Amino acid sequence: MVGSNQTSMVTEFLFSGFPQFEDGSFLFFIPLFIIYIFIVLGNLIVFFAVRMDIHLHTPMYNFISIFSFLEIWYTTATIPKMLSNLISKKKTISITGCLLQMYFFHSLGNSEGTLLTTMAIDRYVAICNPLRYPTIMTPRLCAQLSSGSCIFGFLVLLPEIAWISTLPFCGPNQIHQIFCDFEPVLRLACTDTSMILFEDVIHAIAIISSVLIIALSYVRIITVILRIPSVEGCQKAFSTCASHLGVFLMFYGSVSLMYLRFSATFPPILDTVIALMFAVLAPFFNPIIYSLRNKDMNIAIKKLLWGPAQWRSS
């Protein structure tokens, strides 16, 4: 099924981006497993800290809690299979499993990207139009934006996944990546691969649109913050945006390296490193950023972990 001269239909794909067990892949398993547990627990803590602290029932923290919830499933779409492949001699996935992995991973990623854009707009309204903020960002609108981001993320990819599911796979079945992704899978299809460029254009438009909206929002936000006369007021206003800006730079920085290169090719090891950046490392740092860079979140997490009485005395 691996040879290029075969004409039988492929029923499963083989991941070629993993080291063999004899080469010490178990040494990669342990840190990846620890990172995955930290991602799940860290984002669960952020999610429940926001939900259980009434002081954090605001649009900004609501968006953060939804983002943390999505991060859990975003990493679950790929990391458990990565862990399995690291300790298994048969590093394969069925075509159906591959399509499902692509769909959920990218749908959750699109939902997160849309939510980050929504969070930038929220910060723009809060800082640039503070008097109108309570009447604009109502709880109803906040819920609509959160649910709309998730619905959009999951619906927008359906036509693309449906089209890929109709393609014939009859040649080599080696995916040169550590999880199922559009370009590596499309290159294995026994059909015209010029559609890969079209896919790249679609991804580029989506990424660039979100980046432009967020960048323009923060240019305006920073301009307004710098005009605040008091240093304390300036620092407080910027601290509310610093966490979101850090997550935005990590998320879209790594995604841009992966999906805004068009026909450029990277060495396999660099491809793997970039994939790990946005699939593993960015979700790993998100709960750290939100807990350490935000005083209110820090207090809410201490209340959640140790209770209201204990954290005051600590």
Buried (B, 14 or more C-beta within 10 A) or exposed (E): BEEEEEEEEBEBBBBBBBBEBEEEBEEBBEEBBEBBEBBBEBBBBBBBBBBEBEEBBBBBBBBBBBBBBBBBBBBBBBBEBBBEBBBEEEBBBEBEBBBBBBBBBBBBBBBBBBBBBBBBBBBBBBBBEEEEBEEEBEEEBBEEBBEBBBEBBBEBBEEBBEEBEEBEBBBBBBBBBBBBBBBBBBBBBBEEEEBBEEBBEBBBEBBEEBBEBBEEBBEBBBEBBEEBEEEEEBEEBBEBBEBBBBBBEBBBEBBBBBBBBEEEEEEEEEBBBBBBBBBBBBBBBBBEBBBEBBEBBBBBBBBBEEEEEEBEEE
